[in-house]
């Protein structure tokens, strides 16, 4: 074991022999409030880090109120230095924020959108965690000593935390004990109904209400006896690896996500959003696959859709960033994943003095790529047409650290297990150029790997 020297106000860390995160996740996933932020598609920048946490010292589960101010106060009181060379999440809050959290940020939405079936947010404060740097092939136990504020007491507690967590890692690897199969999926739309919903959205666009809106269908089915959600996540991460994947086990609420999309990250100075708009399926034939990539890059409809959301995010970030610092270093770049090609843009900005990372979240949540523009009217239309809460879908999963850093995904390609039912969504951005039949087909392309993971 390699110890790292620390200065006052830093976490305690210990390097351990590197192994794939799933190996440790199998040992720990039965622990309380298990959170696995799982970059199963490793990437030099986007999928570089993974984290495993359990047994939090504090849980904030908000059924009605906005928890962000309370979290901000805790982060400010227990602020720790950021250590270069460690993965950026070095202790703090991690968990999920439901799509309907937007109702708390914009009270006018309450009268127009259905309430969530789950808490608006479930965020756990983890004093100890396991972190992975996939580029350097290094792994670390990190301990904060929270909630101690006296430095000697904090370091003593951090050492004790680290020893306890190290003991958990020596457990035998747990084998899956149940099934990962579910069938009998039902959508809240038939094909005809979904195509009519697209047509209605286009009518709103032509009437001048909005420029675009993201319309999704929800698939749901009862969870059979003996179903193992973690075993399902193992299959999903293998068949559809993603840079911002996650598995959360919060008792009656479990979430498996294979999301490729970042909502927001913050490195202590600059914020980054990475909206996805524009999708084509992958094809096993290299020639046809190249043709699909070229078609996506040449699509006026998809590029226009992407640019509209970039403009929305520039506006969102400008609310909390220094004037003149919001930029678009990448516009409509091509990214390819296991089952789809996407157009992805990058929007950045420097956070203004006196603003916190959670001010960024409040300014940008939910992500414009999964709502539409203008955002509030698009969210009202989404609720009117979909008629059901999105819950975890199009919310966010991620972390906000005691070191002032943050990274959250947009929870697309995401499955929720709650109160005896499993559900997931497939959606797409609707513009005036949308073809209803093609939009329906795109929703099926986006959920294809999820369906396969439940049935193969």
NORNORJO-V636271 format. One line per field, one symbol per residue. phi: phi as a letter, one per 20 degrees, with the letter a starting at -180 (. if undefined). burial: + if it has 24 or more other ideal C-beta (glycine too) atoms within 12 Angstrom, else -. Layout:
BEGIN
phi=???
burial=???
END
This chain:
BEGIN
phi=.dedfcdgndfecbecgfbggfffffedfefflfccedffdfbgdedeccbccblfebcdddeceeeffffgfffffdgcfedfnegfecoqebqccfgfggfffcgffgfdcfffecgfbccdedecbdccdffelccbeccengdfdffffffffgffgffffffffefffeegdcedeccmfceecegfffffffffffffffenfbeabedcdddbafefgnfdfffffgffffebfbfcfacccdmfdcccccfedefbcbdocddcdcfdbobcfecfegfffffffffffefffffffffffgfffgfffffcdfgndfccfcclfecdcfdbdcecdcccaeffgnddgffffffdeffffddpbffffffffgffefmcfelffmebcrbcefenebbcedeelcdddblncdbbccbafdcfefdgffffffffffdgffgffecd
burial=---+-+---+++++++---++++++++++++-+++++++++++--+++++++++++++++++---+++--++-++--++++++--+++++++++++++++++++++--+---++++++++++++++++++++++---+++++++++-+-----++-+++-++--++-++----------+++--+-+++----++-++++++-++----++++++++++++-+---++++++++++++++++++++++++--+++++++++++++++--+++++++++++++---------++--++-+-++++++++++++++-++++++----+++--+++++++++++++++++++++---++++++++++++++++++++++++++++++++-+++++++++++++++++++++++++++++++--++++++++++++-+-+-++++++++++++++-++--
END
